[in-house]
Amino acid sequence: MELLLLSNSRPSGRPMFTHAKDALTDFVGDRRVLFVPYALADHDGYVAQVARALGAFGIEVTGAHAEPDPVAAVRSAAVVFVGGGNTFRLLRALQTLGLVSVLREVVRAGTRYIGASAGTNMACPSLRTTNDMPIVQPSSFEALGLLPFQINPHYLDPDPSSTHMGETREQRLVEYLEENEPPVLGLREGSWLRVSGATATLGGPHPARLFERGRDPRELPAGADVSALLRPPAADASIRTG
């Protein structure tokens, strides 16, 4: 499989996707992108916004929602980009349209997959590590399962000066691991994960934070080879950080 999984679409104070321009243009090449906009309510506006942003990089974009048959459009696409927004709304739409199994099938067969935020969550086994409010109820939490582990996009470090009395992101992910086995990769803003076959590499300028059941969270430097996360839990799960 070929996956490019972004933590976020819009870097602070900069145009959309500019933080990952090189990664995106290298991944897409001269292929047309089919954008899946169902995580936001305004599908036309969302596709137009993404088309402008990626068009500046020379990437052509069409919207899955505008196709008479979204399933057929996904089957014929060379690159599918599932955008960010509300993860619960996105998953319910994919379920309703019959796209969950289709996306899983075509990506495993070679269609390139880009995710951003909620779209990155979709590549995981479930949406249990999303940051979003459940504004709708999908039929299940099962996502595409392209990865055997979870990702937490927009990962935020605890702020020692904060007076907020709620749980930190780290506390929530540790709590997730009290009930679930798959580890969680926390991707900070401006970062991404690139998967090519059996190889997975951290991209962007920031380290990631890895949460595993029964272990203390640990930092993985930018550029780290995290391919061990793609292997079954029984395999050697050591992560090279050098």
C-alpha angles and dihedrals in degrees: 000000000000113000134170110188117186125197091213143004102214122047115212111275094356135094120274116287095356091123089063100033096123093045092049097046092047092048097046100037110172094333124119116244123227105208119209107207102177097116089075128052096229101067097171093049093046094051091047091052093049092044090055093048097047092037087065086063093048094258119138116219134194127181123243090210091063094055118100088227114027091185092057090044091055091047092054097041122109093200127023118195116194108197133215131259128097111359095204092053091046095051093046090052092049090050093047093049094046092243102126097079092035094054090046091051099046096043091050087050094054111280108138115244127206120184131182122192103313089020089055090051088055091063090063129083092259143354092247093115097050119124094218134112113248095244090162134021118242118204090251139353092242111123131185096294095212087144127044091221138054129253126208107204120203090027110193125202118225113270108224091200096052120115092199108125098203127099120287119235089254092054091051093051092047087052090051089056091054087069104024136053106208112096122239127231111206110211115199122215113287093026134107144179121237117201121188114172108302094349126091123181133180114238133195132045100291135077119243127228119232122207118194130174112261094010135091114255113264139195122246114198124237110274094026120153105239096172091128088073089066092061125084115272092253091061124086102290099189113137118214110226100175 
